[in-house]
């Protein structure tokens, strides 16, 4: 398996909340000690954090399933359960996060930036927290909520100032090795470079990162060769360096036609992903001029490229000719791009607030005296209910009535015995509606019972 991975699908599951405790204080000479059940602990979140020392998503490809810690249940004596620990997953700078359905979640840029990816479930309330004037000693507690669980796609886009663009074997790897301390694999066959290589270049007072990425061929924007794997990594580059091979013996190729092919692929890719690459400054490096025939060709095509508006430089990675001038020319472009960029905002935690509608639920007729109640709040209340405890079920009926569900069912045409689904179409709990049940009167009786439920 390769050491560099720039894409991964992650299956995340935040921690579940701990259940609340139903307990009554018992002590000698205190027969009416009252409820003392503690609340359950909150489940741990799953958090993504940008770490400058993380350079690949390989670990998440090897272990794609990640679970945060659950909260612990509450206990008697008003002892709350412990909260689950958050699971912090480090990702490379420039990681884009999308949901399984393609929905954009976040673009994580900048060391220390954090995203609360999946939120842990709230702990259930113990019976001490549920006590009220009407229900002084509840014989039930609420269950903890489940943590969020879903799939996300992580996509790494290299953070570099300069992106090297060129055909396979154009000399990009040799160039970055000559200009920086990077030591990429170099060989005389196409696609020697299979993963992006980064090098740091110093030009006077300007220091910048240059990226050597897999070679580009016609059709790359449609996925040919290493196309999309390459093109993704130049989206963030402020400057592009076209590396053109002046010493190629391949039939039908020359620096001008190579440049046209490269620009066509950049344009096609930009249209495909909605990124405009046409405004990025370009510099053309006519490489391998240490070969006499290549130098003659470079001198021939330079006026043609200058006429098109390109800044053209003749270089040789082998003899290092022209590299100092090239490094300073790139440094000027990078410095200008940095000066024109907006002031970076301080690192902050990224959250994904949920949209709140005008009403907390919706009643949808299903036909044949059946109705579905949709909404986060009623679905969450149902999930918190212990249906083996009649008093807990009666408490749920009270909550749903106060929310206005009974009234909306009547307006929707529900009659006695109506089949009421609460939750989603795929996951719901079914009730038989009884409009004659008084959901406002708290019945007296033994703890855990409800005489309204027969």
GIPE-V269860 format. One record per residue. N is the residue number from 1. OMEGA is omega in whole degrees, 0 to 359 (* if undefined). D_FIRST is the distance of its C-alpha to the first C-alpha in Angstrom with 2 decimals. Layout:
n=N omega=OMEGA d_first=D_FIRST
n=N omega=OMEGA d_first=D_FIRST
This chain:
n=1 omega=181 d_first=0.00
n=2 omega=180 d_first=3.83
n=3 omega=180 d_first=6.60
n=4 omega=178 d_first=8.80
n=5 omega=183 d_first=9.29
n=6 omega=175 d_first=12.95
n=7 omega=177 d_first=13.55
n=8 omega=173 d_first=13.56
n=9 omega=185 d_first=16.16
n=10 omega=176 d_first=17.82
n=11 omega=187 d_first=20.32
n=12 omega=177 d_first=22.92
n=13 omega=177 d_first=26.06
n=14 omega=184 d_first=28.66
n=15 omega=175 d_first=30.95
n=16 omega=175 d_first=34.06
n=17 omega=178 d_first=37.46
n=18 omega=179 d_first=39.53
n=19 omega=172 d_first=42.63
n=20 omega=183 d_first=46.04
n=21 omega=174 d_first=48.54
n=22 omega=185 d_first=51.94
n=23 omega=177 d_first=54.19
n=24 omega=181 d_first=57.88
n=25 omega=180 d_first=59.25
n=26 omega=181 d_first=61.34
n=27 omega=181 d_first=63.64
n=28 omega=181 d_first=67.06
n=29 omega=175 d_first=69.91
n=30 omega=184 d_first=67.50
n=31 omega=181 d_first=67.46
n=32 omega=184 d_first=66.27
n=33 omega=179 d_first=63.38
n=34 omega=181 d_first=61.46
n=35 omega=179 d_first=57.78
n=36 omega=179 d_first=55.34
n=37 omega=181 d_first=51.93
n=38 omega=179 d_first=49.20
n=39 omega=176 d_first=46.52
n=40 omega=179 d_first=42.92
n=41 omega=180 d_first=40.24
n=42 omega=177 d_first=37.97
n=43 omega=181 d_first=34.34
n=44 omega=175 d_first=31.69
n=45 omega=168 d_first=30.20
n=46 omega=188 d_first=26.60
n=47 omega=171 d_first=26.47
n=48 omega=181 d_first=24.03
n=49 omega=178 d_first=24.76
n=50 omega=179 d_first=23.80
n=51 omega=182 d_first=22.82
n=52 omega=181 d_first=22.94
n=53 omega=178 d_first=20.64
n=54 omega=187 d_first=17.74
n=55 omega=184 d_first=15.81
n=56 omega=177 d_first=12.82
n=57 omega=185 d_first=12.40
n=58 omega=183 d_first=9.03
n=59 omega=181 d_first=11.24
n=60 omega=173 d_first=12.89
n=61 omega=178 d_first=10.08
n=62 omega=181 d_first=9.42
n=63 omega=187 d_first=13.23
n=64 omega=182 d_first=15.01
n=65 omega=182 d_first=18.39
n=66 omega=182 d_first=20.56
n=67 omega=174 d_first=24.22
n=68 omega=185 d_first=26.97
n=69 omega=177 d_first=29.77
n=70 omega=171 d_first=32.86
n=71 omega=180 d_first=36.34
n=72 omega=182 d_first=38.75
n=73 omega=173 d_first=42.05
n=74 omega=181 d_first=45.34
n=75 omega=177 d_first=48.01
n=76 omega=182 d_first=51.76
n=77 omega=179 d_first=53.76
n=78 omega=180 d_first=52.21
n=79 omega=180 d_first=48.93
n=80 omega=177 d_first=46.05
n=81 omega=180 d_first=42.59
n=82 omega=177 d_first=39.84
n=83 omega=175 d_first=37.44
n=84 omega=179 d_first=33.75
n=85 omega=174 d_first=31.51
n=86 omega=175 d_first=29.60
n=87 omega=182 d_first=25.81
n=88 omega=180 d_first=24.76
n=89 omega=181 d_first=21.23
n=90 omega=180 d_first=20.51
n=91 omega=179 d_first=19.10
n=92 omega=174 d_first=19.03
n=93 omega=180 d_first=22.31
n=94 omega=180 d_first=22.73
n=95 omega=177 d_first=20.96
n=96 omega=183 d_first=22.67
n=97 omega=176 d_first=23.10
n=98 omega=177 d_first=24.32
n=99 omega=180 d_first=25.35
n=100 omega=180 d_first=24.13
n=101 omega=179 d_first=27.18
n=102 omega=181 d_first=26.43
n=103 omega=179 d_first=28.97
n=104 omega=179 d_first=28.42
n=105 omega=183 d_first=28.33
n=106 omega=173 d_first=27.88
n=107 omega=188 d_first=26.72
n=108 omega=182 d_first=25.84
n=109 omega=177 d_first=26.92
n=110 omega=181 d_first=28.25
n=111 omega=178 d_first=27.35
n=112 omega=178 d_first=28.61
n=113 omega=185 d_first=28.94
n=114 omega=176 d_first=28.64
n=115 omega=172 d_first=28.45
n=116 omega=188 d_first=29.75
n=117 omega=180 d_first=27.37
n=118 omega=184 d_first=28.76
n=119 omega=178 d_first=32.15
n=120 omega=180 d_first=33.10
n=121 omega=177 d_first=36.07
n=122 omega=176 d_first=39.54
n=123 omega=179 d_first=41.21
n=124 omega=179 d_first=44.15
n=125 omega=174 d_first=47.65
n=126 omega=184 d_first=49.66
n=127 omega=176 d_first=53.23
n=128 omega=179 d_first=54.68
n=129 omega=181 d_first=53.17
n=130 omega=182 d_first=54.39
n=131 omega=179 d_first=58.00
n=132 omega=179 d_first=60.59
n=133 omega=181 d_first=64.36
n=134 omega=181 d_first=64.21
n=135 omega=188 d_first=61.65
n=136 omega=182 d_first=62.38
n=137 omega=181 d_first=60.48
n=138 omega=177 d_first=57.51
n=139 omega=181 d_first=56.43
n=140 omega=174 d_first=52.89
n=141 omega=180 d_first=49.88
n=142 omega=177 d_first=47.11
n=143 omega=177 d_first=43.62
n=144 omega=179 d_first=40.66
n=145 omega=176 d_first=38.71
n=146 omega=176 d_first=35.16
n=147 omega=180 d_first=32.50
n=148 omega=179 d_first=30.86
n=149 omega=179 d_first=27.86
n=150 omega=177 d_first=25.91
n=151 omega=175 d_first=22.63
n=152 omega=177 d_first=21.76
n=153 omega=177 d_first=19.42
n=154 omega=182 d_first=18.20
n=155 omega=183 d_first=17.96
n=156 omega=175 d_first=17.69
n=157 omega=188 d_first=20.19
n=158 omega=175 d_first=20.32
n=159 omega=178 d_first=23.58
n=160 omega=179 d_first=25.14
n=161 omega=184 d_first=28.73
n=162 omega=177 d_first=28.26
n=163 omega=178 d_first=25.85
n=164 omega=182 d_first=25.73
n=165 omega=180 d_first=26.23
n=166 omega=177 d_first=26.37
n=167 omega=174 d_first=25.52
n=168 omega=179 d_first=22.76
n=169 omega=176 d_first=24.08
n=170 omega=178 d_first=26.78
n=171 omega=182 d_first=26.15
n=172 omega=181 d_first=24.53
n=173 omega=178 d_first=22.13
n=174 omega=181 d_first=25.14
n=175 omega=181 d_first=27.26
n=176 omega=177 d_first=25.20
n=177 omega=180 d_first=24.89
n=178 omega=184 d_first=28.67
n=179 omega=184 d_first=29.53
n=180 omega=179 d_first=27.45
n=181 omega=179 d_first=25.73
n=182 omega=180 d_first=22.26
n=183 omega=179 d_first=20.67
n=184 omega=175 d_first=18.19
n=185 omega=182 d_first=17.07
n=186 omega=177 d_first=20.11
n=187 omega=185 d_first=20.85
n=188 omega=176 d_first=23.49
n=189 omega=183 d_first=21.49
n=190 omega=176 d_first=20.60
n=191 omega=170 d_first=17.43
n=192 omega=179 d_first=16.64
n=193 omega=180 d_first=15.74
n=194 omega=180 d_first=12.70
n=195 omega=179 d_first=12.80
n=196 omega=174 d_first=16.12
n=197 omega=181 d_first=17.74
n=198 omega=175 d_first=20.64
n=199 omega=179 d_first=23.73
n=200 omega=182 d_first=26.98
n=201 omega=175 d_first=30.19
n=202 omega=177 d_first=33.70
n=203 omega=185 d_first=36.66
n=204 omega=180 d_first=39.82
n=205 omega=182 d_first=39.66
n=206 omega=176 d_first=36.83
n=207 omega=183 d_first=33.27
n=208 omega=182 d_first=30.55
n=209 omega=179 d_first=26.81
n=210 omega=185 d_first=25.74
n=211 omega=173 d_first=22.49
n=212 omega=186 d_first=21.12
n=213 omega=182 d_first=19.03
n=214 omega=183 d_first=17.83
n=215 omega=184 d_first=20.95
n=216 omega=178 d_first=23.10
n=217 omega=176 d_first=24.78
n=218 omega=182 d_first=27.57
n=219 omega=182 d_first=26.47
n=220 omega=180 d_first=23.55
n=221 omega=176 d_first=25.29
n=222 omega=177 d_first=25.01
n=223 omega=180 d_first=21.27
n=224 omega=182 d_first=21.51
n=225 omega=175 d_first=19.09
n=226 omega=191 d_first=16.92
n=227 omega=187 d_first=20.10
n=228 omega=177 d_first=19.63
n=229 omega=178 d_first=16.42
n=230 omega=191 d_first=18.77
n=231 omega=179 d_first=21.99
n=232 omega=189 d_first=20.97
n=233 omega=178 d_first=20.69
n=234 omega=183 d_first=24.24
n=235 omega=185 d_first=26.05
n=236 omega=182 d_first=26.88
n=237 omega=179 d_first=27.88
n=238 omega=181 d_first=31.64
n=239 omega=178 d_first=31.96
n=240 omega=178 d_first=30.42
n=241 omega=176 d_first=30.57
n=242 omega=178 d_first=30.78
n=243 omega=184 d_first=29.77
n=244 omega=182 d_first=31.68
n=245 omega=180 d_first=31.49
n=246 omega=183 d_first=35.09
n=247 omega=181 d_first=34.35
n=248 omega=177 d_first=32.52
n=249 omega=181 d_first=34.12
n=250 omega=184 d_first=32.49
n=251 omega=177 d_first=35.34
n=252 omega=181 d_first=36.25
n=253 omega=173 d_first=34.50
n=254 omega=184 d_first=36.25
n=255 omega=183 d_first=35.75
n=256 omega=180 d_first=37.86
n=257 omega=176 d_first=36.22
n=258 omega=180 d_first=32.72
n=259 omega=179 d_first=33.87
n=260 omega=180 d_first=35.30
n=261 omega=179 d_first=32.11
n=262 omega=181 d_first=30.04
n=263 omega=179 d_first=32.64
n=264 omega=180 d_first=32.74
n=265 omega=177 d_first=29.03
n=266 omega=180 d_first=29.37
n=267 omega=181 d_first=32.42
n=268 omega=179 d_first=30.90
n=269 omega=179 d_first=27.87
n=270 omega=178 d_first=30.28
n=271 omega=183 d_first=32.41
n=272 omega=185 d_first=29.54
n=273 omega=178 d_first=28.31
n=274 omega=179 d_first=31.72
n=275 omega=181 d_first=31.06
n=276 omega=179 d_first=33.75
n=277 omega=185 d_first=32.37
n=278 omega=183 d_first=35.73
n=279 omega=179 d_first=37.16
n=280 omega=177 d_first=34.57
n=281 omega=179 d_first=36.25
n=282 omega=168 d_first=35.14
n=283 omega=180 d_first=35.53
n=284 omega=176 d_first=35.20
n=285 omega=176 d_first=34.10
n=286 omega=192 d_first=35.34
n=287 omega=175 d_first=33.06
n=288 omega=180 d_first=33.70
n=289 omega=173 d_first=37.47
n=290 omega=175 d_first=37.66
n=291 omega=185 d_first=37.99
n=292 omega=180 d_first=41.68
n=293 omega=179 d_first=41.12
n=294 omega=179 d_first=38.51
n=295 omega=179 d_first=41.02
n=296 omega=180 d_first=43.68
n=297 omega=179 d_first=41.50
n=298 omega=179 d_first=40.55
n=299 omega=181 d_first=44.28
n=300 omega=186 d_first=45.04
n=301 omega=182 d_first=42.65
n=302 omega=180 d_first=42.99
n=303 omega=179 d_first=46.28
n=304 omega=181 d_first=44.86
n=305 omega=177 d_first=41.94
n=306 omega=179 d_first=44.28
n=307 omega=177 d_first=46.59
n=308 omega=178 d_first=43.83
n=309 omega=180 d_first=43.59
n=310 omega=169 d_first=40.52
n=311 omega=189 d_first=40.54
n=312 omega=179 d_first=39.66
n=313 omega=178 d_first=38.73
n=314 omega=186 d_first=38.44
n=315 omega=173 d_first=35.80
n=316 omega=177 d_first=34.08
n=317 omega=182 d_first=30.89
n=318 omega=182 d_first=31.94
n=319 omega=181 d_first=35.46
n=320 omega=178 d_first=34.80
n=321 omega=175 d_first=37.79
n=322 omega=184 d_first=38.18
n=323 omega=179 d_first=35.19
n=324 omega=179 d_first=37.49
n=325 omega=179 d_first=39.33
n=326 omega=181 d_first=36.14
n=327 omega=180 d_first=34.79
n=328 omega=177 d_first=38.13
n=329 omega=177 d_first=38.34
n=330 omega=179 d_first=34.97
n=331 omega=178 d_first=36.12
n=332 omega=179 d_first=39.27
n=333 omega=180 d_first=37.45
n=334 omega=180 d_first=35.11
n=335 omega=179 d_first=38.13
n=336 omega=179 d_first=40.07
n=337 omega=179 d_first=37.32
n=338 omega=180 d_first=37.11
n=339 omega=182 d_first=40.90
n=340 omega=183 d_first=41.02
n=341 omega=177 d_first=38.36
n=342 omega=180 d_first=39.77
n=343 omega=182 d_first=39.93
n=344 omega=177 d_first=36.80
n=345 omega=179 d_first=37.56
n=346 omega=179 d_first=36.88
n=347 omega=181 d_first=33.78
n=348 omega=176 d_first=34.52
n=349 omega=179 d_first=33.21
n=350 omega=178 d_first=32.32
n=351 omega=181 d_first=33.79
n=352 omega=181 d_first=34.05
n=353 omega=177 d_first=37.69
n=354 omega=180 d_first=38.66
n=355 omega=180 d_first=41.45
n=356 omega=181 d_first=44.74
n=357 omega=179 d_first=47.03
n=358 omega=180 d_first=50.81
n=359 omega=182 d_first=50.95
n=360 omega=180 d_first=48.73
n=361 omega=179 d_first=48.79
n=362 omega=178 d_first=49.70
n=363 omega=183 d_first=51.65
n=364 omega=177 d_first=50.76
n=365 omega=178 d_first=53.11
n=366 omega=183 d_first=51.43
n=367 omega=179 d_first=54.68
n=368 omega=177 d_first=56.86
n=369 omega=176 d_first=57.52
n=370 omega=185 d_first=53.80
n=371 omega=177 d_first=52.20
n=372 omega=177 d_first=48.82
n=373 omega=181 d_first=48.65
n=374 omega=179 d_first=45.64
n=375 omega=182 d_first=44.81
n=376 omega=185 d_first=42.61
n=377 omega=179 d_first=45.54
n=378 omega=179 d_first=47.03
n=379 omega=179 d_first=43.61
n=380 omega=179 d_first=42.82
n=381 omega=178 d_first=46.24
n=382 omega=181 d_first=45.78
n=383 omega=181 d_first=42.48
n=384 omega=189 d_first=44.32
n=385 omega=173 d_first=47.11
n=386 omega=186 d_first=47.63
n=387 omega=173 d_first=49.30
n=388 omega=181 d_first=50.61
n=389 omega=183 d_first=52.92
n=390 omega=180 d_first=55.81
n=391 omega=178 d_first=56.59
n=392 omega=178 d_first=53.02
n=393 omega=177 d_first=53.38
n=394 omega=178 d_first=56.74
n=395 omega=176 d_first=55.26
n=396 omega=179 d_first=52.64
n=397 omega=178 d_first=55.53
n=398 omega=181 d_first=57.28
n=399 omega=180 d_first=54.29
n=400 omega=179 d_first=53.76
n=401 omega=179 d_first=57.49
n=402 omega=178 d_first=57.59
n=403 omega=178 d_first=54.74
n=404 omega=183 d_first=56.98
n=405 omega=179 d_first=55.20
n=406 omega=182 d_first=58.41
n=407 omega=181 d_first=60.31
n=408 omega=176 d_first=57.74
n=409 omega=179 d_first=57.57
n=410 omega=179 d_first=61.33
n=411 omega=180 d_first=61.27
n=412 omega=177 d_first=58.69
n=413 omega=179 d_first=61.13
n=414 omega=177 d_first=59.79
n=415 omega=183 d_first=62.42
n=416 omega=182 d_first=62.71
n=417 omega=180 d_first=60.07
n=418 omega=179 d_first=57.59
n=419 omega=185 d_first=53.96
n=420 omega=177 d_first=52.02
n=421 omega=177 d_first=48.19
n=422 omega=182 d_first=46.67
n=423 omega=179 d_first=43.03
n=424 omega=180 d_first=40.80
n=425 omega=182 d_first=41.30
n=426 omega=184 d_first=38.33
n=427 omega=181 d_first=39.13
n=428 omega=176 d_first=42.79
n=429 omega=186 d_first=45.59
n=430 omega=177 d_first=48.84
n=431 omega=169 d_first=52.31
n=432 omega=187 d_first=55.84
n=433 omega=178 d_first=57.76
n=434 omega=183 d_first=61.14
n=435 omega=181 d_first=63.00
n=436 omega=181 d_first=65.84
n=437 omega=179 d_first=63.77
n=438 omega=184 d_first=64.73
n=439 omega=181 d_first=61.49
n=440 omega=183 d_first=63.38
n=441 omega=178 d_first=65.40
n=442 omega=185 d_first=63.63
n=443 omega=174 d_first=65.07
n=444 omega=180 d_first=66.48
n=445 omega=180 d_first=65.56
n=446 omega=178 d_first=63.43
n=447 omega=180 d_first=60.06
n=448 omega=180 d_first=57.30
n=449 omega=177 d_first=59.76
n=450 omega=185 d_first=60.95
n=451 omega=175 d_first=64.13
n=452 omega=180 d_first=63.22
n=453 omega=185 d_first=60.65
n=454 omega=* d_first=62.52
